[in-house]
Amino acid sequence: MARLRPDGGAKGPPPPSVGTHAGTALASSLRRAERERLDRLTRIVALAYVLVAASHLVLLPPAGRPVMIAVALGCAVALYGGVRWLAAGTPADARDRWVVTLLYASIVGHSVVRLHYAHEPGDHMFVGVLIVALALIPGTLVTHVLALGGYMAGWAVIMVLHAGPQVAATYLGPLILGLGLSITIRYLERARGRRLVELQLQSARRHARLVESEAERRSALASLEHETRHDSLTGMPNRASFTEQLERAVAGARKGERPFALLHLDLNRFKLVNDSLGHDVGDRLLQAVSERLLRFVRPGDSVARFGGDEFAVLLLNLRSPGDALLVAERLHTVFEEPFVLGDYEVPLSASIGIAPFSRDYTDANALLRDGEIAMHEAKETEQPLRVFDGEMHAKAVTRLHTELDLRRALREDQLEVHYQPLITLADEGIAGFEALVRWRHPDRGLIAPGHFLPLAEETGLIVEFDRWVAKQACQDLAGWCRRHRRGAPFVSVNVSARHFAEADFLELVHDALQDSGLAPGQLWIEIIESAVMNQPALAEARIGRLRDLGVTVAVDDFGVGYSSLGYLQRFAFNVMKLDRSFVTPSKRNLHLLDALVRVAEGLDMKVVAEGIEHSGQLDHIRRLGVDYGQGYLFAKPMPAAEAQELLEGDLSLRPPPSMRH
């Protein structure tokens, strides 16, 4: 009895596939063609048999004609019916044996009548035709051989008794020929049968290939579906998949289900890990973080990677919105232990933004937006977590307006370059200037770089800022030198890691020098550690090209993060700019600074100390042999006009002694 499926339908055999239909259609077409061929041949042979038998009626006396007619018709009917059954595909069974027996009996009877009444040597052609016709009757090859062999033996006895050996030999010749033809035809028919089987097997193989191809197609579709919904690095659901889950959670909560909350995580200082240890270590760190997060969440909650160093957690079935804050606080325990990645032990923390569900939310996108806003607020305020509120949204809107204002600043020449002197510590003379960008907003006045450069980095506008500063600084210094004509001060320009990797970076440097007329030796390019660690081979080649141009290359803020002495040897820097933390006098700093100065001397590098603000720091670094100093002790960053006056000697470089401490 057929079982019922859950949808009410009866469970039966599966429907035939495309390959099964194709094989069935092919076999049916072959059988139909065979039936048509045999049908035509059957009619021809049966008609020929009747005509040949009827032609012999004139040779028989009237008394034998009824018997001849009956025998001939019986043979024709048996022959025609047997072949029809064969064409219809009826298997050899009792009916086929009766047909064979009836036909052979009819032929023997026909032959006896002819021998009794009249026989001529020419009749052997008729006998041969009959024997050939036997090959078309149903039955196995063995059945025909035995039947024909018995028939031939009986025929030979009759011929010897009635006509003598000579006539018997005359008849046996075509009989043997007919037997050979019969066996040959039967063999060919079996060969055709084997060919039909081969074709059916080929059809089955094609069907199997179609089934296999269909399975591969479905597997490929399933794999593609998984890839489009999951992160390739961690295997976690991606943003699109997580958004769908969040949509379902919003719909359920609006219908009265238990509340939920969204946690948006961003790893702190992950970019520093990527830049200093390489992207391979960064990828392994992301995988390790994802494993810890998956172990932390409860069954039913969801974790996703949004890309980069951002993750999201969906906390379902909370008893109250406040539970999300407790879970987020416990989530920080995931980062208490450092991550061990081969030879590296990496400490890590995360900034978490919390967006609890409320009735104000109608879709997932608003929750995602607010969770991200809360995360950025936590990162900017250096707090481990923040819960979203309306003020954060207003701040995010302000951030958007700031980005628009930054783009307008580039278009409307609102940017300025301020210059801070670099001093030769041996004689406290001006060696050069560092070019620092400032933004003079039409409504907010002069804006310090800390308020807009991070946003410029995030949006990619930093590249345009770098290009503008480089061109302007080269033009300013070239103009001062044409008027001043005393010495050859340099200008140091900061280049972001993103700008350093741009394809046209070297072309920009060349054009800035060419357009301004500044000598290449008067231009310093400052690059940070991450600029060379992201793409070491590219960085090595570009530093080499810059030095070939005659440009001085400085590594900025050396000594922070994962600074490595190894890359000082690999990358041909001219100058090492130490981080300001080294200028504070202490026993530990004394030894570290002394070691770094010795390393720089061994590599034929100059050393610059930044952040010098009082005489104690100056004495500290001067005793160790540092080449250049920079800081508020000497001068603050100043507009271009003031820098020109300072260079011409119209302004005092250092404040009065009473203000140096």
N, C-alpha and C positions, 0 to 999 in steps of 0.2 A: 504493500500500500504506500502510496506517495505521502511523504511527510509535508506538512504545511510550513511554509516559511513564516517569519514574523509578519511579513506584509500581506499574508493571506494566500499567496500563490502556492501551488503544489511544487514540491521539490522533485525534479526529474533530471534527466540527463542534461548536461550543459548544451547550449545551442552550438551547432557546428560553426567553426571559425571560417575565416575567409579561405584558408588553405584547404580545409575539408571540402568546401563547395567547389573549389577549383579542381581538386582530384576527382571528385564524383562526376563533375561535368565532363572531364576528359575521358574517364572510363566509359561513361554513358555514350559519348560521341563515337568512341571506337567500336563499342558493341553494336550501335545502330548502323555504322558503316559496314560492319561484318555481316549483319543480318541482311542488309540490302544486297550485298555482293552474292551471298549464298542464295538469297531468294531468286535473283536473276539466273544464276547458274543452275539452280534446281529446276526452274521452269524450262530452261533450254534442254537440260539432260532428259527430263521426264518426257518432254514433247518429242525429242529425238528418238527416245526409246520406243514411244508409241508409233511414230512414223516408220521406224525400221521394222518393228514387229508387224505392222499392218502391211508393209510391202511384201512380207513373206506369205501373206494370205493367198496370193495368186499361185504360190508354189504348192500349197496344201490341197488335198482333195476336200470336197465339201464336208465330209464327215469330221475332219480335224479342225475346221475353221472356228467353230464355237469354242473349242478348248483353247486354241491359240489366242483368240480375242480375250477370253477370261484371264489367261495367264499374263498376257501383255498388260491389260488394264491393272491387274493385281500388282504387277511389278512397278508400274508407273505410280500407282497410288502409294505403295509402300515407300518407294524412293522419294517421292515428293513430300510425304508426311514425315519421314525420318529426318530429312534435311531441314525441314521447317522447325522440327523440334530442336535440332542442333542449333539453328540460327537463333531460336528463342532462348537458348542458354539452359535447356533442361538437362540436368546431369544424367550420366549413364546409369540407368536403373533397369528394372524388369521390363518397362515399356520399350526401351531401346533394344533389349535382347529379343523381344518378340518381333520388333520391326526387322531386325537383322535376319532373324530366322525366316520370317515371312518372305522377305526379298530373296534370300538364297533359295528357298523352296520354290518360289515362282520362277526363278531363272533356271533351276534344275529341271522343273516341269516343262518349261518352254523348250529347253534344249532336248529333253527326251522326245517331246512331240516332234520337233524338227528332225531329229535323227530317225525317228520311226517312219516318218512320211517322206522326207527328202533331206539329203545333205549334200552340200557341195563344198569343195575345198575353199572357195571364196568366202564362205560364211565365217571364217575365223576373224575377219575384221569386226563383224557384229559382236562376236564374243569378247574381243578386246575392249570394245566400247563399254560393254556391260561390266567388265572387270574394273575398268577405270572409274565407272560410276559408283562402284562399291566403296571407293575411298571417301565419298561424301556422306556415307551413312553413319549415324551416331555409334559410338562404341570405342573401346580401346584398341590400340594397335595390335596387341596380342590376340584379341578376339577376331580381328579381320584376318590376321595371318593364319590362325588355326582354321577359320571358316573357309578361307580361300584355298588353303592347303588341302583340306578335306574335299572341297568342291573339285579342285584340279585332279585329285586322286580318283574320285568317282568318275569324273569326266573321262580320264584316261582309260579306265576299265571299260566304260561304255563304248568308247571309240575303238578299243582293241577288239571287243566282242562283235561290234556291228560293222566296223569299217576296216579293220586291220591296222597293223603297226604304222604303215606309211601315212594313212589318213590321221591316225592319232598324233603322230609327230607334227603333222601340219597344223593340227589344232593346238597342240601343247605349246608351240612357239609363241603365238599371241597370248596364250594364257599366262606363260611365264613373264612376257613383256607387261601384260596387264597387272600381274602381281607386283612387279617391280615399280610400275607407275603408282599403283595403289599405296605401296609402302612409302614411296617418295612423297606423295601428296600428304599422307598422314604425318610424315616427319615434318614437312613444311608447315602443316597446320599446328603441330606442337611448337615449332619454332615461333610461329606467330603468337601462340599463347604465351610463350616465354617473353616475347617482346612486349606483349600487353602487360605482363607482370612487371617487367622492367620499367615501363612507362608509369605504371601505378606506383612503383617504388620511388621513381623520380618525383612523381607528384607528392608522395608522402614526404620525401626529403625536402621538397620546396615548402610544403606545409610546415614541416618542422623548423625550417629556416625562418619562415614567416612568424611562427610562434616565438622562436628565439629572438627575432628582431623586435617583435612586439614587446617581449619581456625586457629587452635592453632599452627600448624606447621608454617604457614605463619606469624602469630603474633610473634612466637619465633624467626624466621629468621629476621623479621623486628627489633625486640628488640636487637638481637645479632648484626645486622648491625649498629644500633644506638650506642650500647656500644663500638663497635670497632672503631667508628669514633668520639666519644665524651668522654670528661673527666667525670669520674663517680662522682667526688666531686662537680664540679661547673656546669656540664651540658654543658660546652662550647665545641666547636670543639677541637679535640686533634691535635697533631702534624701531623699525617697522613692526616687527613681531611684538615688541613690548607695548607699542602704542595700541595695537589691537586688544591686548589683554587689559590695558588701562581703560579703553573704551567700554569693555564689558563690565569692568569694576564700577565705572561711573554710572552706567545704566542700572546696575544692580543696586547701588547705594541710593540712587534717586527713587527707586521703587521701595525703599525701606529696609534694605539689607544692612548688615553691620558696617560701620565706617571703615575706611582704609586710609593709607597715606603713601606718598611718594617720597623716596629719599634719592637725592641726586648727589653722587660722589665725584670728586675730582682729586686726583693724587697730587700732593704738594711736591714741588721740586722734581717732578718726573722728567721734565725737559733737561735738567742738569744731569740726571743719570743717562739719558739718551745721548746727550752731547759729549759727555766725558767717557763713558764706558762703551758707547756704541749702540746701534739699534738692535743688534742681536741680543745683548744683555737686557735692553729695554723690553723686547718682546717676551723674553723669559720671565721678566719681572711681572708683566701684565698677566701672564698665564698663572704665575704663583698667586697673585692677588685674586684672580677669579676663582681659584681653587679654595682659597680661604673664605671668600664671600659665600660660595655655594655650601660650604660646611656650616656657616653661621646661620643662614636663614632657616625658617621653619618649613615643614612640608606644606605646600600650598602657596607659599610666597614665591615671588619671581625675582630673578636677577638678570640683568642684561648689560651688555657693553655697548655704549653709544658711539664708540670710536675714540681714538687717541687714548687719553688717560681718564676718560669719564665712564662711570658706571651708574646704574639705576637699580633701585630695589623697590618692589611693590609689596607693601605690608597689608595683607587682607585680614578681615574679621577681627578688627581691633575692638576692645571693649569701650575705649574712649579715645578721642584724638590725642590726649596726653600720652597714651602708650607709645605713640610714634617717637616722642622725645626720649623716652626710656630706652627704646630699641636702638635709636641712633647713638645714644651715649655708650651702650654696650658694644655697638659696632666698632667703636674706636679700639676696642681690645684686639680686634683683628690685626691692628698695626703695631701692637706693643712690641712684639718680637721682630727683630730685623729679618729680612729675607736673605737666605743663603743661596747664592747662585754661583755654583762652582767655586772659584777662588775669591769671589766677591761676597761681602756681607753688607747689604744695603738697608739702612734705616729708612723708613717711609711713614708718612702720615697722610691724612686725607681731610679735605674740607667737605662738609656735608650740608646740603640744603634740604629742608623739610617742607613739604607742601601737603598738609592734611586736607582731606576732602571736606568740602562744605556744599551747601545747597546752591551756592552761587555758580558752581562749576557745571557746565552743560556738555563739555567735551574734554577729551584727553589732552588736546593741544594746550589749553589754558593751564592745566596742571603741570605739564612738562615745562612750559614757559616759567611758571612761578617757582618750580623746583630749581631750575637753573639760575634764576635770579637770586634765590636764597643761597645757593652754593657760591655764586660770585661774591655775594655780600660776606659770607664766612671767610672766603679767601682774602678779600681786601682788608677785612678787619682783623685778620690773623686769628680768628676764633675757630674752634673745631667744628661748630655747627651753628646754623641759624634757622629759625622758623620763619617762613614767609609772612610778610605783612604788607599792607597797602603802601607804606613809605618806600619799601624796596622797589615796588613797581614804578613809583614816581622817579626813583633814582635811576632805574633802568631806562626810563624814557629820557631822562636827562643825559644819560650816557649815549643814547642814540643821537640826540641833538648835538652832543659834543663831536661825535664822528662826522656828522654833516658839516659842522663848523670847521673841522679839520680839513675836510676836502675843499671847503670854501677858502680857507686860509692859503692853501697851495695855489688856488686860482687867482686870488686877489692880493698876493704879495704881503701877507700879514706876518710872515716869518722873518726873524732877524738872526744874525750870527753874533754872539758875544764871544769875547776872547779872554782866556786866562793865561797869563805868562808862565813859561817854564824857565826856571832859573838855573844857571850854571853855578853849582854850589861852591866851586873853587873861588870865584870872584863875585858871585851874586849878580852877574850880568844877565841880560835877557837873551836867552838862546832861541826862544821861539814862543809860539802861542798854541793853545788847544782851542779849536773851534767848537763852540757849543750852541745848539739851536735854542731859540726862545720864540714864544708866540705872543705877539701883541694883538690881543683880541680887541675889536672896536668897542665892546661894551665892558668887558671884564679886565681890561688892561693887560699888563705883562704877566704871562702865565709861565711858571717854572716847568721844566721838562718832565719832572716826576708826575705832573698832572695830565700829561697828554701822550708822552712817548710810549707808555705801556699799551695804551689804546691803539696807537699807531702801529706798534708791533703786532698786536692781535689782528688788526684789519689789513695788514700788508702795506699801509701807507708809509711805513718806515723807509721803504726803498725810495720813494719819491722824496722824502725828507733828506735822506743821505745824499742823493744826487744833487739836490739844490744846495745843500751846505757845502759839498765838495767844490762845486763850481764857484759859489760865492766866496769861499775862503781863499781859493787860488787867485781870484781876481783882486780881492782886497789886499792880500800880501804882495802881489806883483805891483800894485799901485803904490803901496808904501815904499817898496824897495826902489822904485823909480824916483821917488821924491827924497827918500832918506839917504840912500847910497852909502850907508855905513854898515859893513858886515853883510851877512846873508842869513837872516833869521828864517826859521822854518815854521810851517803851520801843520798841526797834527789834526787829522780828521778821523772821527769815529765811523766805523762801517759795521752795520749789523750783519749777523750771520746770514740772514736771508738775502741781503744785498750782495754780500761776498760771493754767494752761490749763483747769482744771476749771470746769464750767458754774456751780457754786454758789459760786465763790470770793468774788465781791463780796457775796453774801448772808452768807457766813461772817463777813467783816469787819464788816458792818453789825451782825450779831447779837452779835459779840464786844464791840463798843462799847456796844450797847444793853443787854446783860445786865450788863455791869460798871459802866456809868455813866461810863466814861472819856471825856474830851473827844476828838474826832477829831484835834485838833492835837497830842495827846500820843502818837499812834501813828505809828511809822515802819514802812513795809513795805520790806524789802530784797529786791531781785530780782537775779538774776545775768544776765549778758549773754545767755545762751542762751534765757532765758525770753522775751525780746523778739524774738530773731532767728528763733525757730521759726515764729511766726505774727505778723508785724509789725503787720498791721491789727488783729488782736485785741488785741495788747499796747498799741497806741496808744489804742484805745478804753478799755481797762481802766485804764490810767494816768490818762486823762482823768476817768473816773468816780471813781477814788480821790481825785484832787485836788478834784473837786467835793464829795466828802464832807468834805473838810478834812484828809485823811490825807496825810502826807509820804511821798514815794516816793524811795527811794535806789537807785542802781545799785551793786552790790557788786563788789569785786575789780576795779575798772576798771584797765585797763592790761595785763591778761594775755590770752593767746590772740590773737584777731583783733579786738581792740577798735577801734572806728571812731569818729572824732569826728563823722561824719555822723549817727549815730543819737542823739548827744546833742542835735542840733538837732531831729530829728524827734520824739523822745520827751521829754515834758515832765517830766524828773526834777527833783526839788528838791535832791537831795544826791548828790555823787560820793564814794564810798568808794574810796580808792586802795589798790591792792595793797601788801602789806607790803614788797615789793622796792624801793619808791620811798623808803623812809625811811632807807635806808643812805646815809650821806654819801659822795658822789663827784661829780666834775665833771660826768659824764654825767647822773647823777640830778638834780643841781642844775638843769641846764638843762631837763630833761624836766619836773620837778616845777614849776618856775617857769612853763613854758608851760601846763601843765594847770591851774594855779591861775588864770592869766589867762583861760583859756577858760571856766572855771567862773564867774568873776566876770562875764564878758561875758554868760553865759547865766543870771545871777542864781541860781546854784547854790552851796550850801555845800559845803565840802570836809572830809572826814574822813580822817585818816591812821591806819592800823592797824599793829599790831606794834611799837609804840614800847617799847623795852626799856632804853634808857640815855639819859643826859642829852645826849650828843652828837647823837643822833637827834632829841631834842626841840628842841634849839637849831636844828638844821638845818631842820626843818619850820616852826618858829615864825617864823624870819626871812623865810620865803617867804609868810607870810600865811595858812597853813592854819587853818581855823576850829576843828576839833575833833581831839582825839587819843585814842587807845585803845591800851592795851598793858599789859604786866606792870610797866612803870615806875610806873604809877599803881595798878593793882590787878589781881589775877587774877579769873577768874569765881568767883562765890561763891554759896552758897545764898541763898534768898529772905530768911531771917531776918537774915543778915549784911548783905545789901544794904539792908534796912530800917534797921538800926542805922547803917550808913554814911550813909544819907540823913538820919537824925536827928542826925548829928554825933557819935555815940558812938564811931566808929572813925576812925582816921587814914587819910587817903586815900593818901598817898605814904609809901614806906619812908624810913628815915633816909638822909641824904646818902651815907653810906659804902656803901650797898647799891644805889645808883643806877647804878653804872658796871659 
